[in-house]
Amino acid sequence: MRRIVSSKKGEISTPIITILVTVAALAVTGVAITWMISTGTSASSQGAIIVIGSPVVQNDTLYVTVKNIGNTNTALSSCLLGDSSVAISPPRSISAGESTVLTIGFNQTFASGQTLRGSLNTNQGIYQFTAYVQ
């Protein structure tokens, strides 16, 4: 007759395994919540501009009204209109909630009656618009 020896050494009890799994799950949940809070906070702090009205070009100067609808300042660094680009130096800052009329001069003659595609380059992104040449 053989005798089966059962040794409890080296075995982990079921309650200890349950506690370890619960602690691991709570740690992963804590990391996920921390990531979501930090991502949400940084995503909600943005400047965003919109063009109000219709941009117009008169005598090779662009007149465009913009408003910062974000909750942080936005800095305009350059403007592209048709094939012409102008750097805005130093960058023009628009505060959160502020609207302003931008007057941007170009060294190019635009034909009257044209509609030109343009963009405003900011530290928050590129915003496109169309402008009518008078």
C-alpha angles and dihedrals in degrees: 000000000000122000118218112216115205115199122192093194114116096017121120116219122237095245091055091050089050091051092048093050091048093050091048091050091050091050092051090047091051092052091048093050092048091051092048093050094048093046093047093049094051093043093053093054102077140127115225126179130203128193112241118208124343121320112230134197116212123171091350092305123117118221114193132160115215133180128201105226093175129091099245133054120276123209119210111214105171146355130218120200119176105314094335126094131192127191116220105218121214093022113255112240121214115194123225110280093010124126123199141172112242118209109195121178122210129199092223133085115236121203114247116252095030125129110217130196115227143169138209114217115210139166087259098051144287120304119197129209142159124237131198118225113222 
